């Protein structure tokens, strides 16, 4: 691959990654405006969890179709339509006055967002050499985490300044701008296989669903990401406000350290995977165990000072970012020409798990908050802690799975079975 292709590919990847960053802001936005949304629509914590999860239901529903579409049609038109879809959902949410309409808006946003990550990975596989894919995925995730940063303290400040409805109107304008950039610049690279349509339509779905290792690695990824989805992407701000007694702005600032850890960990682990021997079952299990210990120490509320809290939050994000190698592994195990389909399948399972956990935790918060045996004045604090602690079970399973199965390495050649 010559330098010109590398620079051109990086520019194309930048445009697609900006779209991924944009959709990531929407993924986290309900967590930044929990009081406003609960007051505006007069909903409980459980209903708010369902509202947020509508994004994930729609995202998961469209992931496999998105993968097939990305494999078969021009990226510029795909991302153009996806950007317009998110912008349309933003406008609906800005002017909705009932719970059903805002849930519908979240569905539109989730549907458009389903094309973000899979488009970036498709660009990575057609503009760059195969061995660079872990690094490309790490860079893509870095842009997603940038969206998570913006969806934290900056978004809270914007809501305080302009109001949450006007923020969604501004977001719609950004979506239109991204649609213009995508139609002008996006395209797949020179490594595309001309027979991709025939291969994907005839054999890839059967191979994908029949691969034991693909299922195992996908569930490992889902179990690793689920605590991030349920905690960092929705319920972390009320947790920090009530358990660590932080202000709302400081709570959003603290939460950003999780994504800061993911931002550093993703490219770092991706780069190391191109320089060092392939990741082993022991590495995957060890990182999950370390993430478990970090999350448990956070949820128990024993981190006495802010420096220690921020450090552990960073480490939790860093250790969790190891799951990004799962995308490289499942891509390696399946037809390389059908990357979109493979990534879409993996993301479907990940998003379904997140969509289940967000409202489930909201229901547990509602249940525990009304229990008579909780200490007076500590009801909401104890309710949030008790509701979030089961997330540790996900990381316990993520620690066990790599040791229980002979997961192949990125550089190994394993028969798809």
C-alpha positions in Angstrom: 0.0 0.0 0.0 1.5 3.3 -1.1 1.6 6.5 1.0 -1.0 8.3 -1.2 -3.6 5.5 -0.6 -2.8 5.7 3.2 -3.4 9.4 3.4 -6.5 9.3 1.2 -7.8 6.4 3.3 -7.1 8.3 6.5 -9.1 11.3 5.2 -12.0 9.0 4.2 -11.9 7.3 7.6 -11.9 10.7 9.3 -15.2 11.7 7.6 -16.8 8.4 8.6 -15.4 8.6 12.1 -16.9 12.1 12.6 -20.3 10.5 11.8 -19.6 7.8 14.4 -18.7 10.4 16.9 -21.9 12.3 16.2 -24.1 9.2 16.7 -22.2 8.4 20.0 -23.3 11.8 21.4 -26.9 10.8 20.8 -26.3 7.4 22.5 -25.3 9.1 25.7 -27.6 12.1 25.6 -30.4 10.8 27.8 -27.9 10.3 30.6 -27.0 14.0 30.5 -30.6 15.2 30.8 -32.2 12.6 33.1 -34.0 15.3 35.4 -35.2 17.3 32.4 -36.6 14.2 30.6 -38.3 12.8 33.7 -39.9 16.1 34.4 -40.9 16.8 30.8 -42.6 13.5 30.2 -43.5 12.7 33.8 -41.8 9.2 33.7 -40.3 6.9 36.2 -36.7 5.6 36.2 -37.9 2.4 34.5 -39.7 4.4 31.7 -36.6 6.5 31.3 -34.5 3.4 30.9 -37.0 2.2 28.2 -36.8 5.5 26.4 -33.0 5.4 26.3 -33.1 1.7 25.3 -35.2 2.5 22.2 -32.0 3.7 20.6 -30.4 0.2 21.3 -33.5 -1.7 20.2 -33.5 0.1 16.8 -29.7 0.0 16.5 -29.7 -3.7 17.1 -32.6 -4.4 14.8 -30.8 -2.5 11.9 -27.3 -3.8 12.5 -27.4 -6.9 10.3 -29.3 -5.2 7.5 -26.8 -2.3 7.8 -23.9 -4.7 7.5 -25.4 -6.3 4.3 -26.2 -2.8 2.9 -22.7 -1.5 3.6 -21.2 -4.6 1.8 -23.3 -4.1 -1.3 -24.0 -0.3 -1.9 -22.0 2.9 -2.1 -21.0 4.3 1.4 -21.6 7.9 0.5 -25.3 7.3 -0.1 -25.6 5.1 3.0 -24.1 7.6 5.4 -26.0 10.4 3.8 -29.4 8.8 4.5 -28.2 7.7 8.0 -27.2 11.2 8.9 -30.5 12.6 7.7 -32.3 9.9 9.7 -30.5 11.0 12.9 -31.2 14.7 12.2 -34.9 13.9 11.6 -35.0 12.0 14.9 -33.4 14.9 16.7 -36.0 17.3 15.4 -38.8 15.0 16.5 -37.3 14.7 20.0 -36.9 18.5 20.2 -40.5 19.2 19.6 -42.1 16.1 21.1 -44.6 16.6 24.0 -45.5 13.0 24.7 -43.6 9.8 25.7 -44.6 7.8 22.6 -43.3 10.4 20.2 -39.9 10.8 22.0 -39.5 7.0 22.0 -40.2 7.0 18.2 -37.5 9.7 17.9 -35.0 7.6 19.7 -35.9 4.8 17.3 -35.1 7.0 14.3 -31.8 8.0 15.9 -30.8 4.4 16.6 -31.7 3.3 13.1 -29.4 5.9 11.5 -26.7 5.3 14.1 -26.6 1.6 13.2 -24.5 2.5 10.1 -21.7 4.4 12.0 -19.3 1.8 13.3 -19.9 -0.7 10.5 -19.1 1.9 7.8 -15.8 2.8 9.5 -14.7 -0.8 9.7 -15.7 -1.3 6.1 -13.4 1.6 5.2 -10.7 0.1 7.3 -10.8 -3.2 5.4 -10.8 -1.6 2.0 -8.3 1.2 2.4 -5.7 -0.5 4.7 -3.9 -3.8 4.9 -5.5 -6.5 6.9 -2.9 -6.5 9.7 -3.8 -2.9 10.5 -7.4 -3.6 11.2 -7.0 -3.6 15.1 -5.3 -0.2 14.9 -8.0 1.2 12.6 -10.8 -0.1 14.9 -8.9 1.5 17.8 -8.7 4.8 16.0 -12.4 4.6 15.1 -13.3 3.9 18.7 -11.2 7.0 19.7 -13.6 9.2 17.6 -16.6 7.4 19.2 -15.2 8.2 22.6 -14.7 11.8 21.6 -18.4 11.8 21.1 -18.8 10.4 24.5 -16.7 13.2 25.9 -19.0 15.7 24.2 -22.0 13.9 25.5 -20.7 14.4 29.0 -19.8 17.7 30.6 -20.0 19.8 27.4 -23.5 18.5 26.7 -24.6 19.2 30.3 -23.2 22.7 30.0 -25.0 23.2 26.7 -28.3 22.0 28.2 -27.9 24.4 31.1 -27.2 27.3 28.7 -29.6 26.6 25.8 -32.1 24.0 27.2 -32.3 20.4 26.1 -34.8 21.0 23.2 -32.6 23.7 21.5 -29.6 21.3 21.9 -31.5 18.7 19.8 -32.2 21.4 17.1 -28.5 22.2 16.9 -27.8 18.5 16.7 -30.1 18.2 13.7 -28.1 20.9 11.9 -24.9 19.0 12.5 -26.5 15.9 11.1 -27.3 17.8 7.9 -23.7 19.0 7.6 -22.4 15.5 8.0 -24.7 14.3 5.3 -23.2 16.8 2.9 -19.7 15.8 3.8 -20.5 12.1 3.3 -22.1 12.5 -0.1 -19.0 14.5 -1.3 -16.2 12.4 0.0 -17.1 8.9 1.2 -16.2 5.8 -0.8 -14.6 2.4 -0.3 -11.0 1.7 -1.0 -9.0 -0.2 -3.7 -8.9 -3.5 -1.7 -12.6 -4.2 -2.3 -13.3 -7.6 -3.9 -15.6 -7.3 -7.0 -17.3 -10.6 -6.1 -18.4 -9.4 -2.7 -22.1 -9.3 -3.6 -22.2 -12.9 -4.8 -20.2 -14.1 -1.8 -22.3 -12.3 0.8 -25.6 -13.4 -0.7 -24.8 -17.1 -1.0 -22.6 -18.3 1.8 -21.6 -15.7 4.4 -24.7 -15.7 6.6 -24.6 -19.5 6.8 -20.9 -19.5 7.7 -21.3 -16.7 10.2 -24.2 -18.3 12.1 -22.4 -21.7 12.0 -19.1 -20.4 13.5 -18.8 -21.5 17.2 -16.0 -19.1 17.8 -17.9 -16.2 16.3 -20.7 -16.7 18.8 -18.3 -17.1 21.7 -16.3 -14.0 20.9 -19.5 -12.0 20.3 -20.9 -12.9 23.7 -17.5 -12.1 25.3 -17.7 -8.6 23.6 -21.4 -8.2 24.7 -20.7 -9.1 28.3 -17.7 -6.7 28.4 -19.6 -3.8 26.9 -22.9 -4.2 28.8 -21.7 -2.6 32.0 -20.5 0.4 30.0 -23.8 0.7 28.2 -25.9 0.4 31.3 -23.7 2.4 33.7 -21.5 4.9 31.8 -24.0 5.6 29.1 -27.1 6.2 31.3 -27.1 5.7 35.0 -23.6 6.9 36.0 -24.5 10.6 36.6 -27.3 9.9 39.2 -24.9 7.3 40.7 -22.1 9.8 41.2 -24.4 12.5 42.4 -26.0 10.3 45.1 -23.2 7.9 46.1 -20.2 10.2 45.8 -22.2 13.4 46.3 -20.7 15.1 43.3 -22.4 18.0 41.5 -24.0 17.3 38.2 -21.2 18.9 36.2 -18.5 17.1 38.3 -20.4 13.8 37.9 -20.3 14.2 34.1 -16.6 15.1 34.3 -15.9 12.0 36.4 -17.9 9.8 33.9 -15.7 11.1 31.1 -12.7 9.4 32.6 -14.2 6.0 31.7 -14.3 7.0 28.1 -10.9 8.6 28.4 -9.6 5.2 29.4 -11.3 3.6 26.4 -9.9 6.3 24.1 -6.3 5.6 25.3 -6.8 1.8 25.6 -8.4 1.2 22.2 -5.6 2.5 19.9 -2.9 1.4 22.4 -4.1 -2.3 22.5 -4.8 -2.1 18.7 -1.2 -0.9 18.0 0.3 -3.5 20.3 -1.6 -6.2 18.6 0.2 -5.4 15.4 3.6 -5.5 17.1 3.4 -8.2 19.7 2.2 -11.9 19.5 -1.5 -12.2 19.1 -3.9 -11.8 22.0 -4.4 -14.9 24.0 -7.3 -16.3 26.1 -5.3 -15.4 29.2 -5.0 -11.7 28.0 -8.7 -11.5 27.4 -9.6 -13.1 30.7 -7.0 -10.9 32.6 -8.3 -7.7 31.2 -11.9 -8.6 32.1 -10.9 -9.5 35.6 -9.1 -6.2 36.1 -12.2 -4.4 34.7 -14.3 -6.3 37.2 -12.2 -5.3 40.1 -12.2 -1.6 39.0 -16.0 -1.6 38.5 -16.6 -3.3 41.8 -14.5 -0.8 43.7 -16.4 2.1 42.0 -19.8 0.7 42.7 -19.1 0.0 46.4 -18.5 3.7 46.9 -15.3 3.3 48.9 -13.0 5.5 46.8 -12.6 8.3 49.3 -11.0 11.1 47.2 -11.6 12.3 43.7 -8.1 11.6 42.4 -8.5 7.9 43.3 -12.0 7.8 41.8 -10.9 9.3 38.5 -7.9 7.0 38.3 -10.0 3.9 38.8 -12.6 5.1 36.3 -9.8 5.6 33.8 -8.4 2.1 34.4 -11.9 0.6 34.2 -12.3 2.1 30.7 -8.8 1.1 29.7 -9.2 -2.5 30.7 -12.6 -2.7 29.0 -11.2 -1.4 25.7 -9.5 -4.8 25.2 -12.9 -6.1 23.9 -12.3 -4.1 20.7 -10.1 -6.9 19.6 -13.2 -9.0 19.4 -14.2 -7.2 16.2 -10.8 -8.0 14.6 -11.2 -11.7 15.7 -14.7 -12.1 14.2 -13.6 -10.4 11.0 -10.7 -12.8 10.7 -12.9 -15.8 11.3 -15.3 -14.9 8.5 -15.3 -13.8 4.9 -13.2 -10.7 4.7 -15.3 -9.4 1.9 -18.4 -9.3 4.1 -17.0 -7.3 7.0 -20.1 -5.2 7.2 -22.3 -8.3 7.8 -19.9 -9.7 10.4 -19.6 -6.5 12.4 -23.4 -5.9 12.1 -24.0 -9.3 13.6 -21.6 -8.7 16.5 -23.0 -5.3 17.2 -26.6 -6.7 17.2 -25.8 -9.0 20.1 -23.9 -6.2 22.0 -26.8 -3.7 21.5 -29.5 -6.1 22.5 -27.8 -6.8 25.8 -27.4 -3.1 26.5 -31.1 -2.5 25.5 -32.2 -5.1 28.1 -30.0 -3.8 30.9 -30.8 -0.1 30.8 -34.6 -0.4 31.6 -33.9 -3.4 33.9 -31.7 -1.3 36.1 -34.3 1.5 36.0 -36.9 -1.0 37.2 -34.6 -2.1 40.0 -34.0 1.5 41.1 -37.8 2.1 41.2 -38.2 -1.2 43.2 -35.4 -0.6 45.7 -36.2 3.1 46.2 -39.6 2.2 47.7 -38.4 -0.6 50.0 -39.2 0.1 53.6 -36.0 -1.5 55.0 -33.7 1.0 53.4 -32.3 3.6 55.8 -34.2 6.9 55.8 -32.5 9.5 53.6 -30.3 6.8 52.0 -33.0 5.2 49.9 -32.0 6.5 46.5 -28.3 6.0 47.2 -28.7 2.4 48.3 -31.2 1.8 45.5 -28.8 2.9 42.8 -25.9 0.9 44.3 -28.0 -2.3 44.7 -29.3 -1.9 41.1 -25.9 -1.5 39.5 -24.0 -4.2 41.4 -25.4 -7.1 39.3 -23.4 -5.6 36.3 -20.4 -7.2 37.9 -21.9 -10.6 36.9 -21.3 -9.7 33.2 -17.6 -9.2 33.8 -17.4 -12.4 35.8 -18.7 -14.3 32.8 -16.4 -12.3 30.5 -13.5 -13.5 32.6 -14.6 -17.1 32.4 -15.5 -17.4 28.8 -12.0 -17.0 27.2 -10.6 -19.7 29.5 -13.5 -22.1 28.9 -13.1 -22.0 25.1 -10.1 -22.2 22.7 -10.5 -18.8 21.2 -8.2 -18.4 18.3 -5.7 -15.5 18.0 -5.9 -12.7 15.4 -3.0 -14.0 13.3 -4.0 -17.7 13.4 -5.8 -19.5 10.6 -8.8 -21.2 12.1 -11.4 -23.1 10.2 -14.8 -21.5 10.5 -16.9 -24.0 12.5 
